[in-house]
Amino acid sequence: MADNEMNLQEMTDPNSGEETFEHEAGEPMAKDVEAIYDIPVQISAVLGRSTMQVSQLLKLGRGAVVELDRKVGEAIDIYVNNRLVARGEVVVVEDKLGITMTEIIKSDRA
């Protein structure tokens, strides 16, 4: 295992009932993770893509339909800070749209 990697083990704190993590040596890590909770991230859900010429784009008006490269029911891509992290499905929550993650994409970063 590289020096910058650590083996984390999920556990539940018996005193608070909250899930925490431990370093490989068994030291609690919850306070370490809390330091990053307030960092803002940009989340994007991509329903599909389309390519067109600028002249076609300028001709679009209200009510125009742009055909995307995905089929109905196909998973959408979920990006965090412009990085693909998951795939999911569109859901309706009360009167708003939401996303249900159905697959987490593993990173190949070393």
Secondary structure, DSSP 4 states (H G I P E B T S, - for coil): --TT----EEEE-TTT--EEEE-TTS-B-HHHHHTTTT----EEEE-------HHHHHH--TT-----SS-TTPPEEEEETTEEEEEEEEEEETTEEEEEEEEEPPP---
